[in-house]
Amino acid sequence: MHIVVCIKQVPDSAQIRVHPVTNTIMRQGVPTIINPYDLFSLEEALRMRDTHGGEVTVLTMGPPMASDSLRKALTYGADRGVLLTDRYFAGSDTLATSFALSAAIEKIGALLGKPDVIFAGKQTIDGDTAQVGPGIAKRLGLLQLTYVARIGSVDPDAAEITVERRAEGGTQVLKTRLPCLITMLEGSNEIRRGTIDDALRAARAEIVTWNAADAGIEDLLKCGLRGSPTVVKRVFAPTARQDKAVLIGEPGDLPRDLADKLIADLFSRKPAIEAALAAENCLA
């Protein structure tokens, strides 16, 4: 099987700052990591390869420094990394990003064989749109399985896959044909520890680097800011809360006593809630 995993290098959300004047994210000096949601898809791709054989190609789009994330993916056991980088991609929104990645996946398929499965993160922590994966599937004409909690079975010979997908009100068991695109839910697995051999291989591996022309992209008007209809009106950091934690109850309190104390404390701080409940005769 040939499996492609789309990952993204993102700033560590715990250390992101917003410029007080321009309201833009300040990336200088902020460490970067592999988007955490992508790691669940990467691990599932590696498991699929370990079970059924084949290769895992990891793809990302970003500045040259994004090669660090690809090399990190190689330490986990991926077979190769492909970096899509070009100044024409700067400022891409989800529409332009899915366009560029789709072109790169088609180029990978032409060189290495059409992918049987494409994995993508559920979403990214710096965008949270969850649109790039489905956008790639739409552009490539693939069936898509989003919010997958578990992969049940894979039959490469019959080109079929069965998954459990999280949905409102329960879990859906879906069976579809390959090729397809899958996004995994968080907590569906745990990324493995890379072996020493993989770490050494990653250190000396050559990261395949493509610009727009290398990826076969001819219409540059669909890339970067020119191909991005999304307009960000404002970016801001949430105001830090000033409230301090309050200890309510004592060790050994019974659940009912603790509940009474919680309600009494809530009413003392929010008397309007008590008044509204009394007006609705909810405190009888």
Backbone torsions as a table, in degrees:
resi	resn	phi	psi	omega
1	MET	NA	145.6	173.6
2	HIS	-111.3	121.2	-175.5
3	ILE	-120.9	131.2	176.8
4	VAL	-112.0	132.4	178.3
5	VAL	-118.2	122.6	176.8
6	CYS	-92.6	122.7	178.2
7	ILE	-123.4	170.0	178.0
8	LYS	-140.5	139.1	172.9
9	GLN	-87.4	125.4	-175.5
10	VAL	-128.1	156.0	173.8
11	PRO	-70.8	145.3	178.0
12	ASP	-63.0	113.4	-173.3
13	SER	-61.7	-22.1	-179.4
14	ALA	-72.2	-15.6	-176.2
15	GLN	-123.6	17.0	179.4
16	ILE	-74.5	138.3	174.1
17	ARG	-124.3	153.8	179.1
18	VAL	-113.9	131.5	-179.5
19	HIS	-64.0	129.0	-174.4
20	PRO	-68.4	-19.9	-177.4
21	VAL	-100.5	-50.7	-175.6
22	THR	-85.8	-13.8	-178.3
23	ASN	59.9	28.2	176.1
24	THR	-108.0	156.3	179.8
25	ILE	-69.5	131.3	177.7
26	MET	-91.9	107.7	-176.2
27	ARG	-93.4	-14.9	-178.6
28	GLN	-64.8	129.5	177.9
29	GLY	78.3	0.4	179.1
30	VAL	-94.9	123.2	179.9
31	PRO	-64.1	150.0	-179.9
32	THR	-110.2	152.7	-179.1
33	ILE	-140.7	166.8	169.3
34	ILE	-71.6	132.8	177.4
35	ASN	-48.2	121.3	-173.6
36	PRO	-55.6	-35.1	-179.8
37	TYR	-66.3	-27.7	-179.8
38	ASP	-69.5	-26.2	-177.5
39	LEU	-66.7	-31.4	177.6
40	PHE	-66.7	-38.9	177.7
41	SER	-70.5	-38.3	179.1
42	LEU	-62.7	-45.0	180.0
43	GLU	-62.6	-41.5	-179.7
44	GLU	-65.6	-37.1	177.2
45	ALA	-64.8	-41.3	179.1
46	LEU	-65.4	-39.3	177.5
47	ARG	-64.3	-41.0	-179.7
48	MET	-63.7	-42.2	177.6
49	ARG	-65.1	-41.7	-179.6
50	ASP	-62.7	-32.9	-177.9
51	THR	-82.5	-42.2	-171.1
52	HIS	-111.7	-2.1	-178.6
53	GLY	81.4	170.7	178.9
54	GLY	115.8	-156.5	-176.5
55	GLU	-139.3	152.3	177.5
56	VAL	-117.0	119.9	175.8
57	THR	-106.4	128.1	179.7
58	VAL	-104.1	131.1	-175.6
59	LEU	-123.1	137.5	173.0
60	THR	-144.1	156.5	174.2
61	MET	-120.1	132.7	-179.2
62	GLY	169.5	-170.4	177.5
63	PRO	-70.6	169.0	-178.9
64	PRO	-53.0	-32.2	-179.0
65	MET	-66.3	-13.8	178.0
66	ALA	-66.4	-12.6	176.1
67	SER	-62.6	-23.8	177.3
68	ASP	-61.4	-39.7	179.2
69	SER	-68.8	-36.4	176.9
70	LEU	-65.3	-41.3	179.6
71	ARG	-65.6	-35.4	175.8
72	LYS	-63.5	-40.4	177.8
73	ALA	-63.0	-34.5	177.8
74	LEU	-66.6	-32.0	178.7
75	THR	-66.8	-24.3	177.2
76	TYR	-79.3	-17.1	177.8
77	GLY	127.9	0.0	176.8
78	ALA	-62.0	152.8	-174.6
79	ASP	-84.9	-34.0	-179.8
80	ARG	-156.2	159.9	177.9
81	GLY	-126.1	139.7	178.6
82	VAL	-124.5	124.1	179.5
83	LEU	-107.5	124.2	176.4
84	LEU	-101.7	107.9	-175.2
85	THR	-140.3	133.2	-178.9
86	ASP	-169.4	145.6	179.5
87	ARG	-63.6	-22.7	178.1
88	TYR	-67.1	-17.2	-178.1
89	PHE	-88.4	-7.4	-175.9
90	ALA	-61.0	134.2	177.6
91	GLY	81.2	14.7	-177.6
92	SER	-66.0	134.8	169.4
93	ASP	-90.4	-169.3	-175.6
94	THR	-65.1	-32.6	-179.7
95	LEU	-67.9	-48.5	-179.8
96	ALA	-68.7	-34.8	179.2
97	THR	-65.1	-45.7	-179.7
98	SER	-65.6	-31.8	177.3
99	PHE	-65.0	-48.2	-178.2
100	ALA	-66.8	-44.0	-179.1
101	LEU	-65.5	-37.1	178.5
102	SER	-62.9	-41.5	178.3
103	ALA	-63.5	-40.8	179.5
104	ALA	-66.0	-38.3	179.2
105	ILE	-65.9	-39.1	176.5
106	GLU	-63.0	-38.9	178.6
107	LYS	-66.9	-41.8	176.7
108	ILE	-59.8	-43.3	179.3
109	GLY	-62.2	-36.8	179.7
110	ALA	-68.7	-31.8	-176.9
111	LEU	-88.6	-38.0	-171.0
112	LEU	-116.8	-3.0	-176.1
113	GLY	106.4	141.2	-177.1
114	LYS	-59.6	130.8	-179.6
115	PRO	-63.6	140.0	174.2
116	ASP	-80.7	-37.2	180.0
117	VAL	-138.9	138.2	172.2
118	ILE	-116.3	126.7	177.1
119	PHE	-106.2	145.2	173.7
120	ALA	-144.1	155.0	176.6
121	GLY	-65.8	152.9	178.3
122	LYS	-56.8	-41.3	178.6
123	GLN	-166.0	178.9	176.8
124	THR	-114.8	151.6	-177.3
125	ILE	-77.0	-11.6	178.3
126	ASP	-100.0	-4.2	178.8
127	GLY	-130.5	-43.0	177.1
128	ASP	59.5	29.5	-179.4
129	THR	-91.0	-27.5	-176.7
130	ALA	58.2	33.5	-176.0
131	GLN	-107.5	-23.3	-172.6
132	VAL	-66.9	-46.8	179.1
133	GLY	-56.5	-56.0	177.3
134	PRO	-60.1	-32.4	178.3
135	GLY	-64.7	-39.5	177.0
136	ILE	-64.1	-45.1	-179.7
137	ALA	-59.4	-41.8	-179.8
138	LYS	-64.5	-43.7	-177.2
139	ARG	-68.3	-33.4	-178.0
140	LEU	-92.7	-1.7	179.6
141	GLY	69.1	35.2	-177.3
142	LEU	-101.2	150.2	168.2
143	LEU	-69.0	144.2	-178.3
144	GLN	-124.3	137.8	177.5
145	LEU	-122.0	102.7	-176.2
146	THR	-102.1	157.9	178.4
147	TYR	53.9	45.9	-179.6
148	VAL	-80.5	127.3	179.5
149	ALA	-92.2	-28.2	-178.8
150	ARG	-159.2	139.8	173.3
151	ILE	-94.0	118.2	-175.0
152	GLY	-78.4	-55.7	-177.5
153	SER	-152.2	152.3	176.7
154	VAL	-133.2	129.1	178.1
155	ASP	-121.8	92.5	-178.6
156	PRO	-60.7	-34.6	-178.1
157	ASP	-66.4	-43.0	178.8
158	ALA	-86.8	-5.4	-178.7
159	ALA	56.5	50.4	-179.9
160	GLU	-132.2	151.4	177.9
161	ILE	-142.4	142.7	177.6
162	THR	-122.0	131.5	-177.5
163	VAL	-135.3	162.8	170.2
164	GLU	-108.3	122.3	-175.9
165	ARG	-113.5	130.8	178.1
166	ARG	-74.1	131.8	179.2
167	ALA	-140.6	166.0	178.1
168	GLU	-62.3	126.0	176.9
169	GLY	87.9	1.9	178.6
170	GLY	158.6	-157.6	-177.8
171	THR	-122.9	133.7	177.3
172	GLN	-99.0	135.2	172.7
173	VAL	-102.5	115.3	-173.8
174	LEU	-119.3	141.5	176.4
175	LYS	-126.0	129.8	-178.7
176	THR	-146.1	175.5	-178.0
177	ARG	-96.0	154.8	173.8
178	LEU	-90.7	150.5	3.3
179	PRO	-80.2	159.1	178.8
180	CYS	-153.4	169.4	175.4
181	LEU	-114.9	136.0	-175.6
182	ILE	-127.5	135.9	168.3
183	THR	-118.1	130.8	-175.1
184	MET	-96.1	145.9	174.9
185	LEU	-76.3	153.1	174.7
186	GLU	-65.6	147.6	179.7
187	GLY	80.0	2.0	-178.3
188	SER	-75.2	-19.5	177.3
189	ASN	-162.5	-173.3	177.7
190	GLU	-134.1	127.1	-177.1
191	ILE	-60.0	136.7	-176.5
192	ARG	-72.3	165.7	168.6
193	ARG	-86.1	130.6	178.6
194	GLY	-70.6	152.1	178.6
195	THR	-82.9	165.1	176.3
196	ILE	-60.8	-41.7	179.8
197	ASP	-60.5	-41.8	179.0
198	ASP	-66.0	-38.9	179.3
199	ALA	-63.9	-42.4	178.6
200	LEU	-67.1	-39.5	178.6
201	ARG	-65.3	-40.4	-179.8
202	ALA	-64.5	-36.3	-177.8
203	ALA	-64.6	-33.4	-177.6
204	ARG	-106.1	3.2	-177.7
205	ALA	-71.5	149.5	175.2
206	GLU	-93.2	123.0	176.9
207	ILE	-84.6	120.5	178.3
208	VAL	-68.7	123.8	-176.5
209	THR	-118.6	124.1	-179.4
210	TRP	-120.8	141.8	166.7
211	ASN	-96.4	-172.0	-176.5
212	ALA	-61.0	-42.1	-179.1
213	ALA	-66.3	-39.7	179.4
214	ASP	-61.5	-35.2	-179.0
215	ALA	-81.2	-1.2	178.9
216	GLY	81.2	20.9	180.0
217	ILE	-87.4	117.6	-179.0
218	GLU	-100.8	-36.3	-177.9
219	ASP	-91.6	92.3	-178.4
220	LEU	-72.7	-12.6	177.7
221	LEU	-69.8	-13.0	177.6
222	LYS	-96.1	6.3	-178.0
223	CYS	-111.4	157.6	172.6
224	GLY	59.9	-152.3	-177.7
225	LEU	-62.8	-35.1	-178.1
226	ARG	-66.9	-26.9	179.3
227	GLY	-101.9	15.8	-174.9
228	SER	-116.5	102.3	178.9
229	PRO	-75.4	-12.6	-179.3
230	THR	-69.6	133.9	177.1
231	VAL	-118.6	120.7	177.5
232	VAL	-89.0	113.4	-176.6
233	LYS	-76.6	-39.5	-176.9
234	ARG	-160.9	142.5	173.1
235	VAL	-122.2	130.3	-178.1
236	PHE	-146.9	154.6	176.5
237	ALA	-90.9	138.7	178.4
238	PRO	-63.8	146.3	179.3
239	THR	-66.9	132.3	179.9
240	ALA	-65.8	134.7	179.4
241	ARG	-74.9	139.9	-179.0
242	GLN	-98.0	-12.5	-177.6
243	ASP	-65.1	139.3	176.7
244	LYS	-102.2	154.9	179.3
245	ALA	-65.6	142.2	-179.9
246	VAL	-120.8	130.9	177.8
247	LEU	-84.5	122.8	179.8
248	ILE	-119.6	128.6	179.2
249	GLY	90.4	173.1	-179.1
250	GLU	-128.6	155.6	175.5
251	PRO	-55.8	132.9	-179.8
252	GLY	96.5	-6.8	178.0
253	ASP	-61.9	140.0	174.4
254	LEU	-72.2	152.1	-179.7
255	PRO	-52.1	-40.4	-178.8
256	ARG	-66.9	-41.2	178.6
257	ASP	-65.1	-39.9	179.2
258	LEU	-65.3	-40.1	178.2
259	ALA	-62.8	-41.2	178.4
260	ASP	-62.0	-40.3	179.6
261	LYS	-67.4	-39.5	178.6
262	LEU	-62.9	-43.8	-179.7
263	ILE	-66.6	-42.0	179.1
264	ALA	-62.7	-40.5	179.1
265	ASP	-67.3	-39.7	177.9
266	LEU	-61.5	-45.7	-179.0
267	PHE	-65.9	-34.0	180.0
268	SER	-68.2	-32.2	-179.5
269	ARG	-91.3	-24.9	-178.7
270	LYS	-130.2	71.9	-177.0
271	PRO	-62.2	-24.4	179.8
272	ALA	-63.8	-32.2	178.6
273	ILE	-67.0	-42.4	178.9
274	GLU	-63.0	-41.6	-179.7
275	ALA	-64.4	-41.4	-179.5
276	ALA	-66.0	-39.6	178.2
277	LEU	-68.2	-35.4	178.4
278	ALA	-66.9	-39.0	180.0
279	ALA	-65.2	-28.2	179.0
280	GLU	-91.3	6.5	-178.5
281	ASN	58.0	37.9	-179.4
282	CYS	-95.5	-1.3	-176.9
283	LEU	-107.9	14.9	179.9
284	ALA	-67.4	NA	NA
